[in-house]
Amino acid sequence: MLATKRTRVSRSRVFGKMLKSKRDELLGQMQDWRAGVLVERETEDEVGQASWAQMEHLAFATLEQGQKTLAEVEAALERVDSGTYGVCESCGESIPEARLRALAWTRYCLKCAERIRRN
């Protein structure tokens, strides 16, 4: 049990650093995306206006997805701080390291994530 707790703490430190790096990356990207959305563009024709509207819609969708990911990263950092990082919120089992490396802010093991997606 003690070895498992030590392993979890060690793993949390490593992934905590990864999560902080991802958070910083997302914050920088979101700042850039916001700046891109806020730039006023004047177009002279309908095609230009339609193109700009489509680009603006895409920028807002990208920003929204970035905000969702940032919220998940922040929640994962809170789990690191509370000592529950790497534990599936559904079944309580340890999330395999390979899954955490692929998606460090995941809340669920693969089995539970698939079950949730199906429902």
MOPAC internal coordinates of N, CA, C and O (Angstrom, degrees):
PM7 1SCF
backbone

  N    0.0000 0     0.00 0     0.00 0    0    0    0
  C    1.4588 1     0.00 0     0.00 0    1    0    0
  C    1.5240 1   110.17 1     0.00 0    2    1    0
  O    1.2310 1   120.40 1   136.26 1    3    2    1
  N    1.3460 1   116.83 1   -43.74 1    3    2    1
  C    1.4588 1   120.83 1  -179.76 1    5    3    2
  C    1.5172 1   110.95 1   -63.21 1    6    5    3
  O    1.2310 1   120.40 1   139.49 1    7    6    5
  N    1.3479 1   116.85 1   -40.51 1    7    6    5
  C    1.4640 1   120.76 1   178.50 1    9    7    6
  C    1.5177 1   110.30 1   -64.06 1   10    9    7
  O    1.2310 1   119.93 1   141.40 1   11   10    9
  N    1.3175 1   117.75 1   -38.60 1   11   10    9
  C    1.4548 1   121.82 1   178.48 1   13   11   10
  C    1.5180 1   110.87 1   -64.52 1   14   13   11
  O    1.2310 1   120.51 1   137.55 1   15   14   13
  N    1.3252 1   116.64 1   -42.45 1   15   14   13
  C    1.4617 1   120.35 1   179.45 1   17   15   14
  C    1.5260 1   110.30 1   -65.42 1   18   17   15
  O    1.2310 1   120.21 1   137.68 1   19   18   17
  N    1.3369 1   117.20 1   -42.32 1   19   18   17
  C    1.4597 1   120.40 1   177.72 1   21   19   18
  C    1.5171 1   110.97 1   -62.15 1   22   21   19
  O    1.2310 1   120.79 1   137.36 1   23   22   21
  N    1.3175 1   116.10 1   -42.64 1   23   22   21
  C    1.4621 1   120.45 1   179.04 1   25   23   22
  C    1.5170 1   110.17 1   -61.86 1   26   25   23
  O    1.2310 1   120.13 1   137.10 1   27   26   25
  N    1.3297 1   117.35 1   -42.90 1   27   26   25
  C    1.4547 1   121.57 1   179.82 1   29   27   26
  C    1.5227 1   110.82 1   -64.18 1   30   29   27
  O    1.2310 1   119.97 1   138.63 1   31   30   29
  N    1.3276 1   117.66 1   -41.37 1   31   30   29
  C    1.4694 1   121.64 1   179.33 1   33   31   30
  C    1.5208 1   109.57 1   -65.75 1   34   33   31
  O    1.2310 1   120.10 1   135.11 1   35   34   33
  N    1.3177 1   117.42 1   -44.89 1   35   34   33
  C    1.4601 1   121.42 1   178.84 1   37   35   34
  C    1.5199 1   110.40 1   -62.08 1   38   37   35
  O    1.2310 1   120.48 1   135.49 1   39   38   37
  N    1.3175 1   116.68 1   -44.51 1   39   38   37
  C    1.4621 1   121.77 1   179.04 1   41   39   38
  C    1.5201 1   110.20 1   -63.44 1   42   41   39
  O    1.2310 1   120.22 1   140.94 1   43   42   41
  N    1.3155 1   117.19 1   -39.06 1   43   42   41
  C    1.4580 1   121.25 1   179.03 1   45   43   42
  C    1.5262 1   111.74 1   -62.78 1   46   45   43
  O    1.2310 1   120.71 1   141.03 1   47   46   45
  N    1.3285 1   116.24 1   -38.97 1   47   46   45
  C    1.4687 1   119.58 1   178.61 1   49   47   46
  C    1.5253 1   111.10 1   -62.48 1   50   49   47
  O    1.2310 1   121.16 1   133.11 1   51   50   49
  N    1.3255 1   115.38 1   -46.89 1   51   50   49
  C    1.4695 1   120.51 1  -179.45 1   53   51   50
  C    1.5241 1   110.28 1   -61.59 1   54   53   51
  O    1.2310 1   120.87 1   130.66 1   55   54   53
  N    1.3223 1   115.93 1   -49.34 1   55   54   53
  C    1.4511 1   119.26 1  -178.23 1   57   55   54
  C    1.5270 1   111.50 1   -71.93 1   58   57   55
  O    1.2310 1   119.90 1   150.85 1   59   58   57
  N    1.3088 1   117.80 1   -29.15 1   59   58   57
  C    1.4598 1   120.70 1   174.83 1   61   59   58
  C    1.5208 1   110.99 1   -59.53 1   62   61   59
  O    1.2310 1   120.61 1   137.66 1   63   62   61
  N    1.3313 1   116.44 1   -42.34 1   63   62   61
  C    1.4681 1   120.26 1   176.98 1   65   63   62
  C    1.5232 1   110.65 1   -64.10 1   66   65   63
  O    1.2310 1   120.85 1   137.56 1   67   66   65
  N    1.3350 1   115.98 1   -42.44 1   67   66   65
  C    1.4649 1   119.90 1   178.75 1   69   67   66
  C    1.5350 1   110.64 1   -62.01 1   70   69   67
  O    1.2310 1   121.01 1   137.05 1   71   70   69
  N    1.3169 1   115.67 1   -42.95 1   71   70   69
  C    1.4599 1   120.47 1  -178.72 1   73   71   70
  C    1.5338 1   111.32 1   -65.99 1   74   73   71
  O    1.2310 1   120.09 1   139.72 1   75   74   73
  N    1.3137 1   117.43 1   -40.28 1   75   74   73
  C    1.4638 1   120.38 1   177.65 1   77   75   74
  C    1.5246 1   110.61 1   -64.00 1   78   77   75
  O    1.2310 1   120.50 1   140.95 1   79   78   77
  N    1.3033 1   116.64 1   -39.05 1   79   78   77
  C    1.4589 1   121.28 1   177.38 1   81   79   78
  C    1.5334 1   110.30 1   -64.27 1   82   81   79
  O    1.2310 1   120.56 1   136.34 1   83   82   81
  N    1.3291 1   116.53 1   -43.66 1   83   82   81
  C    1.4689 1   121.10 1   178.18 1   85   83   82
  C    1.5236 1   110.39 1   -63.77 1   86   85   83
  O    1.2310 1   120.31 1   138.78 1   87   86   85
  N    1.3277 1   117.02 1   -41.22 1   87   86   85
  C    1.4620 1   120.76 1   177.89 1   89   87   86
  C    1.5263 1   110.56 1   -59.79 1   90   89   87
  O    1.2310 1   120.43 1   133.29 1   91   90   89
  N    1.3219 1   116.79 1   -46.71 1   91   90   89
  C    1.4637 1   120.82 1   179.56 1   93   91   90
  C    1.5257 1   111.06 1   -62.40 1   94   93   91
  O    1.2310 1   120.92 1   138.93 1   95   94   93
  N    1.3309 1   115.84 1   -41.07 1   95   94   93
  C    1.4673 1   120.57 1   177.99 1   97   95   94
  C    1.5283 1   110.72 1   -61.78 1   98   97   95
  O    1.2310 1   120.52 1   133.85 1   99   98   97
  N    1.3276 1   116.61 1   -46.15 1   99   98   97
  C    1.4680 1   120.91 1   179.84 1  101   99   98
  C    1.5238 1   111.68 1   -63.60 1  102  101   99
  O    1.2310 1   120.44 1   137.71 1  103  102  101
  N    1.3227 1   116.76 1   -42.29 1  103  102  101
  C    1.4590 1   119.66 1   179.16 1  105  103  102
  C    1.5282 1   110.99 1   -60.43 1  106  105  103
  O    1.2310 1   120.42 1   138.11 1  107  106  105
  N    1.3274 1   116.80 1   -41.89 1  107  106  105
  C    1.4576 1   120.56 1   177.32 1  109  107  106
  C    1.5162 1   112.25 1   -64.63 1  110  109  107
  O    1.2310 1   120.74 1   135.27 1  111  110  109
  N    1.3300 1   116.18 1   -44.73 1  111  110  109
  C    1.4634 1   120.56 1   178.87 1  113  111  110
  C    1.5191 1   111.29 1   -62.29 1  114  113  111
  O    1.2310 1   120.68 1   137.02 1  115  114  113
  N    1.3216 1   116.30 1   -42.98 1  115  114  113
  C    1.4563 1   119.66 1  -178.35 1  117  115  114
  C    1.5227 1   110.97 1   -65.14 1  118  117  115
  O    1.2310 1   120.35 1   143.54 1  119  118  117
  N    1.3065 1   116.93 1   -36.46 1  119  118  117
  C    1.4611 1   120.24 1   176.56 1  121  119  118
  C    1.5284 1   109.49 1   -62.46 1  122  121  119
  O    1.2310 1   120.37 1   136.65 1  123  122  121
  N    1.3187 1   116.90 1   -43.35 1  123  122  121
  C    1.4649 1   120.84 1   177.71 1  125  123  122
  C    1.5209 1   111.17 1   -64.50 1  126  125  123
  O    1.2310 1   120.32 1   137.44 1  127  126  125
  N    1.3380 1   116.99 1   -42.56 1  127  126  125
  C    1.4625 1   120.36 1  -179.60 1  129  127  126
  C    1.5216 1   110.81 1   -64.34 1  130  129  127
  O    1.2310 1   120.49 1   138.12 1  131  130  129
  N    1.3305 1   116.66 1   -41.88 1  131  130  129
  C    1.4687 1   119.81 1   178.24 1  133  131  130
  C    1.5278 1   110.54 1   -61.53 1  134  133  131
  O    1.2310 1   120.81 1   136.94 1  135  134  133
  N    1.3136 1   116.05 1   -43.06 1  135  134  133
  C    1.4640 1   120.14 1   179.77 1  137  135  134
  C    1.5194 1   109.88 1   -61.63 1  138  137  135
  O    1.2310 1   120.11 1   140.84 1  139  138  137
  N    1.3215 1   117.40 1   -39.16 1  139  138  137
  C    1.4612 1   120.79 1   178.36 1  141  139  138
  C    1.5071 1   112.75 1   -65.95 1  142  141  139
  O    1.2310 1   120.31 1   144.22 1  143  142  141
  N    1.3170 1   117.01 1   -35.78 1  143  142  141
  C    1.4657 1   121.09 1   179.64 1  145  143  142
  C    1.5234 1   110.56 1   -72.77 1  146  145  143
  O    1.2310 1   120.53 1   144.76 1  147  146  145
  N    1.3188 1   116.58 1   -35.24 1  147  146  145
  C    1.4511 1   120.37 1  -175.61 1  149  147  146
  C    1.5194 1   114.46 1   -79.34 1  150  149  147
  O    1.2310 1   120.31 1   167.45 1  151  150  149
  N    1.3193 1   117.01 1   -12.55 1  151  150  149
  C    1.4644 1   119.75 1   178.89 1  153  151  150
  C    1.5172 1   108.52 1   -68.50 1  154  153  151
  O    1.2310 1   121.12 1   -54.18 1  155  154  153
  N    1.3103 1   115.47 1   125.82 1  155  154  153
  C    1.4598 1   119.70 1   179.25 1  157  155  154
  C    1.5046 1   109.17 1   -79.82 1  158  157  155
  O    1.2310 1   121.17 1   -47.05 1  159  158  157
  N    1.2913 1   115.36 1   132.95 1  159  158  157
  C    1.4592 1   120.27 1   178.44 1  161  159  158
  C    1.5152 1   107.30 1  -124.55 1  162  161  159
  O    1.2310 1   121.37 1   -53.38 1  163  162  161
  N    1.2847 1   114.98 1   126.62 1  163  162  161
  C    1.4601 1   119.69 1   175.87 1  165  163  162
  C    1.5131 1   108.23 1  -106.00 1  166  165  163
  O    1.2310 1   121.40 1   -52.47 1  167  166  165
  N    1.2881 1   114.93 1   127.53 1  167  166  165
  C    1.4591 1   119.87 1   178.22 1  169  167  166
  C    1.5200 1   108.32 1  -117.17 1  170  169  167
  O    1.2310 1   121.81 1   -26.78 1  171  170  169
  N    1.3016 1   114.15 1   153.22 1  171  170  169
  C    1.4586 1   118.92 1  -174.85 1  173  171  170
  C    1.5115 1   113.44 1   -97.61 1  174  173  171
  O    1.2310 1   119.69 1   164.21 1  175  174  173
  N    1.3163 1   118.20 1   -15.79 1  175  174  173
  C    1.4557 1   119.18 1  -177.40 1  177  175  174
  C    1.5253 1   111.36 1  -131.57 1  178  177  175
  O    1.2310 1   121.02 1    -9.40 1  179  178  177
  N    1.3278 1   115.66 1   170.60 1  179  178  177
  C    1.4596 1   121.15 1  -177.07 1  181  179  178
  C    1.5273 1   112.08 1   -66.73 1  182  181  179
  O    1.2310 1   120.20 1   144.32 1  183  182  181
  N    1.3049 1   117.22 1   -35.68 1  183  182  181
  C    1.4658 1   120.34 1   179.56 1  185  183  182
  C    1.5257 1   109.67 1   -64.40 1  186  185  183
  O    1.2310 1   120.47 1   136.95 1  187  186  185
  N    1.3097 1   116.70 1   -43.05 1  187  186  185
  C    1.4569 1   120.92 1   178.11 1  189  187  186
  C    1.5189 1   111.35 1   -63.75 1  190  189  187
  O    1.2310 1   120.65 1   140.07 1  191  190  189
  N    1.3249 1   116.36 1   -39.93 1  191  190  189
  C    1.4581 1   120.83 1   178.99 1  193  191  190
  C    1.5297 1   110.73 1   -66.02 1  194  193  191
  O    1.2310 1   120.68 1   137.68 1  195  194  193
  N    1.3212 1   116.31 1   -42.32 1  195  194  193
  C    1.4634 1   120.22 1   178.93 1  197  195  194
  C    1.5250 1   110.37 1   -65.24 1  198  197  195
  O    1.2310 1   120.82 1   138.57 1  199  198  197
  N    1.3154 1   116.05 1   -41.43 1  199  198  197
  C    1.4637 1   120.40 1   178.64 1  201  199  198
  C    1.5243 1   110.47 1   -62.85 1  202  201  199
  O    1.2310 1   120.61 1   135.24 1  203  202  201
  N    1.3211 1   116.43 1   -44.76 1  203  202  201
  C    1.4677 1   120.44 1   179.10 1  205  203  202
  C    1.5228 1   110.80 1   -63.31 1  206  205  203
  O    1.2310 1   120.17 1   138.60 1  207  206  205
  N    1.3255 1   117.28 1   -41.40 1  207  206  205
  C    1.4686 1   120.69 1   179.76 1  209  207  206
  C    1.5289 1   110.52 1   -62.04 1  210  209  207
  O    1.2310 1   120.47 1   139.67 1  211  210  209
  N    1.3306 1   116.70 1   -40.33 1  211  210  209
  C    1.4635 1   120.67 1   178.97 1  213  211  210
  C    1.5350 1   110.40 1   -66.06 1  214  213  211
  O    1.2310 1   120.23 1   136.27 1  215  214  213
  N    1.3247 1   117.16 1   -43.73 1  215  214  213
  C    1.4619 1   121.03 1   178.81 1  217  215  214
  C    1.5284 1   110.71 1   -63.75 1  218  217  215
  O    1.2310 1   120.45 1   140.86 1  219  218  217
  N    1.3264 1   116.74 1   -39.14 1  219  218  217
  C    1.4599 1   120.88 1   178.97 1  221  219  218
  C    1.5235 1   110.65 1   -65.35 1  222  221  219
  O    1.2310 1   120.66 1   138.09 1  223  222  221
  N    1.3406 1   116.34 1   -41.91 1  223  222  221
  C    1.4685 1   120.78 1   178.07 1  225  223  222
  C    1.5306 1   110.28 1   -61.11 1  226  225  223
  O    1.2310 1   120.45 1   135.54 1  227  226  225
  N    1.3223 1   116.74 1   -44.46 1  227  226  225
  C    1.4557 1   121.53 1   178.74 1  229  227  226
  C    1.5324 1   111.03 1   -63.03 1  230  229  227
  O    1.2310 1   120.60 1   138.90 1  231  230  229
  N    1.3245 1   116.46 1   -41.10 1  231  230  229
  C    1.4693 1   120.39 1   179.28 1  233  231  230
  C    1.5240 1   111.08 1   -63.54 1  234  233  231
  O    1.2310 1   120.24 1   138.35 1  235  234  233
  N    1.3324 1   117.15 1   -41.65 1  235  234  233
  C    1.4654 1   119.80 1   178.41 1  237  235  234
  C    1.5243 1   111.23 1   -66.61 1  238  237  235
  O    1.2310 1   119.96 1   140.88 1  239  238  237
  N    1.3356 1   117.68 1   -39.12 1  239  238  237
  C    1.4589 1   120.93 1   178.25 1  241  239  238
  C    1.5281 1   110.58 1   -64.84 1  242  241  239
  O    1.2310 1   120.59 1   139.02 1  243  242  241
  N    1.3192 1   116.48 1   -40.98 1  243  242  241
  C    1.4587 1   121.24 1   178.05 1  245  243  242
  C    1.5190 1   110.39 1   -64.21 1  246  245  243
  O    1.2310 1   120.31 1   136.96 1  247  246  245
  N    1.3083 1   117.00 1   -43.04 1  247  246  245
  C    1.4649 1   122.20 1   178.64 1  249  247  246
  C    1.5294 1   110.44 1   -62.82 1  250  249  247
  O    1.2310 1   120.44 1   137.61 1  251  250  249
  N    1.3149 1   116.76 1   -42.39 1  251  250  249
  C    1.4689 1   120.82 1   179.04 1  253  251  250
  C    1.5287 1   111.07 1   -62.68 1  254  253  251
  O    1.2310 1   120.28 1   136.96 1  255  254  253
  N    1.3354 1   117.06 1   -43.04 1  255  254  253
  C    1.4578 1   120.46 1   178.77 1  257  255  254
  C    1.5311 1   110.29 1   -65.31 1  258  257  255
  O    1.2310 1   120.64 1   140.58 1  259  258  257
  N    1.3202 1   116.38 1   -39.42 1  259  258  257
  C    1.4641 1   120.58 1   177.19 1  261  259  258
  C    1.5165 1   111.66 1   -61.65 1  262  261  259
  O    1.2310 1   120.37 1   140.52 1  263  262  261
  N    1.3285 1   116.90 1   -39.48 1  263  262  261
  C    1.4615 1   121.12 1   178.70 1  265  263  262
  C    1.5258 1   111.01 1   -66.02 1  266  265  263
  O    1.2310 1   120.47 1   141.39 1  267  266  265
  N    1.3302 1   116.70 1   -38.61 1  267  266  265
  C    1.4737 1   120.32 1   177.92 1  269  267  266
  C    1.5256 1   110.40 1   -65.33 1  270  269  267
  O    1.2310 1   120.75 1   135.41 1  271  270  269
  N    1.3294 1   116.18 1   -44.59 1  271  270  269
  C    1.4635 1   119.76 1   179.41 1  273  271  270
  C    1.5178 1   110.34 1   -63.84 1  274  273  271
  O    1.2310 1   120.49 1   138.04 1  275  274  273
  N    1.3355 1   116.66 1   -41.96 1  275  274  273
  C    1.4636 1   120.68 1   177.96 1  277  275  274
  C    1.5249 1   110.96 1   -59.36 1  278  277  275
  O    1.2310 1   120.16 1   138.58 1  279  278  277
  N    1.3147 1   117.29 1   -41.42 1  279  278  277
  C    1.4728 1   120.93 1   178.21 1  281  279  278
  C    1.5335 1   110.39 1   -62.79 1  282  281  279
  O    1.2310 1   120.06 1   139.90 1  283  282  281
  N    1.3329 1   117.49 1   -40.10 1  283  282  281
  C    1.4597 1   120.91 1   178.12 1  285  283  282
  C    1.5290 1   111.34 1   -66.44 1  286  285  283
  O    1.2310 1   120.46 1   140.32 1  287  286  285
  N    1.3334 1   116.73 1   -39.68 1  287  286  285
  C    1.4649 1   120.99 1   178.07 1  289  287  286
  C    1.5252 1   109.78 1   -64.42 1  290  289  287
  O    1.2310 1   120.31 1   136.35 1  291  290  289
  N    1.3274 1   117.01 1   -43.65 1  291  290  289
  C    1.4728 1   121.07 1   178.36 1  293  291  290
  C    1.5260 1   110.65 1   -61.71 1  294  293  291
  O    1.2310 1   120.42 1   138.72 1  295  294  293
  N    1.3287 1   116.80 1   -41.28 1  295  294  293
  C    1.4670 1   120.63 1   178.47 1  297  295  294
  C    1.5327 1   110.51 1   -64.50 1  298  297  295
  O    1.2310 1   120.44 1   141.43 1  299  298  297
  N    1.3275 1   116.77 1   -38.57 1  299  298  297
  C    1.4671 1   120.25 1   177.76 1  301  299  298
  C    1.5224 1   110.76 1   -65.22 1  302  301  299
  O    1.2310 1   120.17 1   141.06 1  303  302  301
  N    1.3305 1   117.27 1   -38.94 1  303  302  301
  C    1.4649 1   120.47 1   176.88 1  305  303  302
  C    1.5293 1   111.05 1   -63.81 1  306  305  303
  O    1.2310 1   120.40 1   143.98 1  307  306  305
  N    1.3227 1   116.85 1   -36.02 1  307  306  305
  C    1.4646 1   120.22 1   175.70 1  309  307  306
  C    1.5323 1   110.42 1   -64.95 1  310  309  307
  O    1.2310 1   120.51 1   142.86 1  311  310  309
  N    1.3542 1   116.62 1   -37.14 1  311  310  309
  C    1.4667 1   119.66 1   177.60 1  313  311  310
  C    1.5260 1   110.61 1   -67.69 1  314  313  311
  O    1.2310 1   120.65 1   144.68 1  315  314  313
  N    1.3288 1   116.37 1   -35.32 1  315  314  313
  C    1.4699 1   119.37 1   175.49 1  317  315  314
  C    1.5245 1   108.91 1   -60.48 1  318  317  315
  O    1.2310 1   120.54 1   132.09 1  319  318  317
  N    1.3318 1   116.58 1   -47.91 1  319  318  317
  C    1.4695 1   121.25 1  -179.02 1  321  319  318
  C    1.5271 1   112.74 1   -63.01 1  322  321  319
  O    1.2310 1   120.71 1   144.29 1  323  322  321
  N    1.3266 1   116.24 1   -35.71 1  323  322  321
  C    1.4678 1   119.35 1  -177.71 1  325  323  322
  C    1.5264 1   112.91 1   -85.77 1  326  325  323
  O    1.2310 1   120.35 1   171.09 1  327  326  325
  N    1.3374 1   116.93 1    -8.91 1  327  326  325
  C    1.4570 1   119.91 1   179.47 1  329  327  326
  C    1.5127 1   114.74 1    86.89 1  330  329  327
  O    1.2310 1   120.14 1  -169.48 1  331  330  329
  N    1.3226 1   117.34 1    10.52 1  331  330  329
  C    1.4633 1   119.96 1  -179.10 1  333  331  330
  C    1.5229 1   112.56 1  -106.02 1  334  333  331
  O    1.2310 1   120.15 1  -173.90 1  335  334  333
  N    1.3213 1   117.33 1     6.10 1  335  334  333
  C    1.4654 1   120.66 1  -179.36 1  337  335  334
  C    1.5226 1   109.66 1   -64.40 1  338  337  335
  O    1.2310 1   121.04 1   -41.33 1  339  338  337
  N    1.3341 1   115.62 1   138.67 1  339  338  337
  C    1.4584 1   120.74 1   177.46 1  341  339  338
  C    1.5071 1   114.22 1    86.38 1  342  341  339
  O    1.2310 1   120.78 1  -173.60 1  343  342  341
  N    1.3302 1   116.12 1     6.40 1  343  342  341
  C    1.4661 1   121.57 1   177.60 1  345  343  342
  C    1.5231 1   107.71 1  -111.79 1  346  345  343
  O    1.2310 1   120.63 1   -53.30 1  347  346  345
  N    1.3169 1   116.40 1   126.70 1  347  346  345
  C    1.4667 1   121.49 1  -179.07 1  349  347  346
  C    1.5263 1   110.26 1   -61.07 1  350  349  347
  O    1.2310 1   120.80 1   -50.96 1  351  350  349
  N    1.3223 1   116.07 1   129.04 1  351  350  349
  C    1.4694 1   120.58 1  -179.14 1  353  351  350
  C    1.5206 1   112.51 1   -73.60 1  354  353  351
  O    1.2310 1   120.26 1   167.46 1  355  354  353
  N    1.3264 1   117.11 1   -12.54 1  355  354  353
  C    1.4519 1   119.93 1  -179.44 1  357  355  354
  C    1.5299 1   112.28 1   -95.15 1  358  357  355
  O    1.2310 1   120.46 1   127.00 1  359  358  357
  N    1.3309 1   116.72 1   -53.00 1  359  358  357
  C    1.4689 1   119.87 1  -174.45 1  361  359  358
  C    1.5268 1   113.33 1  -104.39 1  362  361  359
  O    1.2310 1   119.80 1   167.07 1  363  362  361
  N    1.3226 1   117.99 1   -12.93 1  363  362  361
  C    1.4544 1   121.22 1   178.52 1  365  363  362
  C    1.5144 1   114.74 1    81.37 1  366  365  363
  O    1.2310 1   120.29 1  -178.32 1  367  366  365
  N    1.3296 1   117.05 1     1.68 1  367  366  365
  C    1.4664 1   121.17 1   178.30 1  369  367  366
  C    1.5311 1   109.68 1   -80.90 1  370  369  367
  O    1.2310 1   121.36 1   -20.28 1  371  370  369
  N    1.3168 1   115.00 1   159.72 1  371  370  369
  C    1.4515 1   120.81 1   177.19 1  373  371  370
  C    1.5269 1   109.69 1   -69.86 1  374  373  371
  O    1.2310 1   120.52 1   -45.40 1  375  374  373
  N    1.3298 1   116.62 1   134.60 1  375  374  373
  C    1.4636 1   121.53 1   177.37 1  377  375  374
  C    1.5313 1   107.23 1   -80.91 1  378  377  375
  O    1.2310 1   120.07 1   -52.07 1  379  378  377
  N    1.3356 1   117.48 1   127.93 1  379  378  377
  C    1.4660 1   119.88 1  -179.19 1  381  379  378
  C    1.5331 1   112.18 1   -57.69 1  382  381  379
  O    1.2310 1   121.44 1   -35.54 1  383  382  381
  N    1.3159 1   114.85 1   144.46 1  383  382  381
  C    1.4643 1   120.69 1  -177.84 1  385  383  382
  C    1.5244 1   111.92 1   -58.65 1  386  385  383
  O    1.2310 1   120.12 1   143.48 1  387  386  385
  N    1.3253 1   117.38 1   -36.52 1  387  386  385
  C    1.4653 1   120.35 1   179.73 1  389  387  386
  C    1.5337 1   110.45 1   -59.82 1  390  389  387
  O    1.2310 1   120.42 1   140.42 1  391  390  389
  N    1.3268 1   116.81 1   -39.58 1  391  390  389
  C    1.4735 1   120.26 1   178.79 1  393  391  390
  C    1.5234 1   110.23 1   -67.99 1  394  393  391
  O    1.2310 1   120.41 1   139.41 1  395  394  393
  N    1.3236 1   116.83 1   -40.59 1  395  394  393
  C    1.4604 1   119.94 1   179.09 1  397  395  394
  C    1.5319 1   110.88 1   -65.96 1  398  397  395
  O    1.2310 1   120.36 1   144.40 1  399  398  397
  N    1.3127 1   116.93 1   -35.60 1  399  398  397
  C    1.4671 1   119.42 1   177.50 1  401  399  398
  C    1.5268 1   111.04 1   -66.88 1  402  401  399
  O    1.2310 1   120.62 1   145.33 1  403  402  401
  N    1.3227 1   116.42 1   -34.67 1  403  402  401
  C    1.4603 1   121.08 1   179.50 1  405  403  402
  C    1.5251 1   111.73 1   -75.56 1  406  405  403
  O    1.2310 1   120.44 1   142.97 1  407  406  405
  N    1.3255 1   116.77 1   -37.03 1  407  406  405
  C    1.4683 1   121.95 1  -176.40 1  409  407  406
  C    1.5267 1   107.66 1  -146.60 1  410  409  407
  O    1.2310 1   120.76 1   -98.58 1  411  410  409
  N    1.3042 1   116.15 1    81.42 1  411  410  409
  C    1.4692 1   122.42 1  -169.90 1  413  411  410
  C    1.5259 1   113.61 1   -59.20 1  414  413  411
  O    1.2310 1   119.60 1   155.61 1  415  414  413
  N    1.2964 1   118.37 1   -24.39 1  415  414  413
  C    1.4699 1   120.49 1  -176.87 1  417  415  414
  C    1.5289 1   112.59 1   -97.39 1  418  417  415
  O    1.2310 1   120.17 1  -169.33 1  419  418  417
  N    1.3355 1   117.28 1    10.67 1  419  418  417
  C    1.4552 1   119.63 1  -179.10 1  421  419  418
  C    1.5340 1   111.24 1   -61.90 1  422  421  419
  O    1.2310 1   121.39 1   -33.16 1  423  422  421
  N    1.3146 1   114.95 1   146.84 1  423  422  421
  C    1.4634 1   122.27 1   178.09 1  425  423  422
  C    1.5253 1   111.62 1  -100.27 1  426  425  423
  O    1.2310 1   121.00 1   164.07 1  427  426  425
  N    1.3344 1   115.69 1   -15.93 1  427  426  425
  C    1.4617 1   120.19 1  -169.89 1  429  427  426
  C    1.5225 1   112.36 1  -129.31 1  430  429  427
  O    1.2310 1   121.10 1   -30.26 1  431  430  429
  N    1.3255 1   115.50 1   149.74 1  431  430  429
  C    1.4566 1   120.32 1   170.18 1  433  431  430
  C    1.5342 1   106.84 1   -68.47 1  434  433  431
  O    1.2310 1   120.51 1   -13.62 1  435  434  433
  N    1.3045 1   116.62 1   166.38 1  435  434  433
  C    1.4616 1   120.65 1  -175.62 1  437  435  434
  C    1.5255 1   112.25 1   -61.35 1  438  437  435
  O    1.2310 1   120.52 1   137.71 1  439  438  437
  N    1.3226 1   116.61 1   -42.29 1  439  438  437
  C    1.4705 1   120.89 1  -179.09 1  441  439  438
  C    1.5276 1   110.90 1   -59.84 1  442  441  439
  O    1.2310 1   120.38 1   133.13 1  443  442  441
  N    1.3255 1   116.87 1   -46.87 1  443  442  441
  C    1.4691 1   120.30 1  -179.35 1  445  443  442
  C    1.5299 1   111.24 1   -70.35 1  446  445  443
  O    1.2310 1   120.25 1   142.72 1  447  446  445
  N    1.3322 1   117.12 1   -37.28 1  447  446  445
  C    1.4698 1   120.31 1   178.75 1  449  447  446
  C    1.5250 1   110.19 1   -61.98 1  450  449  447
  O    1.2310 1   120.18 1   138.15 1  451  450  449
  N    1.3276 1   117.26 1   -41.85 1  451  450  449
  C    1.4613 1   120.65 1   178.38 1  453  451  450
  C    1.5159 1   111.10 1   -65.17 1  454  453  451
  O    1.2310 1   120.76 1   138.77 1  455  454  453
  N    1.3292 1   116.14 1   -41.23 1  455  454  453
  C    1.4796 1   119.65 1   178.55 1  457  455  454
  C    1.5174 1   110.42 1   -62.83 1  458  457  455
  O    1.2310 1   119.81 1   137.60 1  459  458  457
  N    1.3192 1   117.97 1   -42.40 1  459  458  457
  C    1.4671 1   122.48 1   179.81 1  461  459  458
  C    1.5193 1   110.76 1   -64.13 1  462  461  459
  O    1.2310 1   120.37 1   137.53 1  463  462  461
  N    1.3393 1   116.89 1   -42.47 1  463  462  461
  C    1.4631 1   120.90 1   178.93 1  465  463  462
  C    1.5205 1   112.35 1   -62.20 1  466  465  463
  O    1.2310 1   120.42 1   142.40 1  467  466  465
  N    1.3196 1   116.80 1   -37.60 1  467  466  465
  C    1.4592 1   120.57 1  -179.74 1  469  467  466
  C    1.5309 1   111.80 1   -67.62 1  470  469  467
  O    1.2310 1   120.48 1   147.69 1  471  470  469
  N    1.3118 1   116.69 1   -32.31 1  471  470  469
  C    1.4768 1   121.07 1  -177.49 1  473  471  470
  C    1.4576 1   109.26 1   -89.77 1  474  473  471
  O    1.2310 1   120.10 1   180.00 1  475  474  473

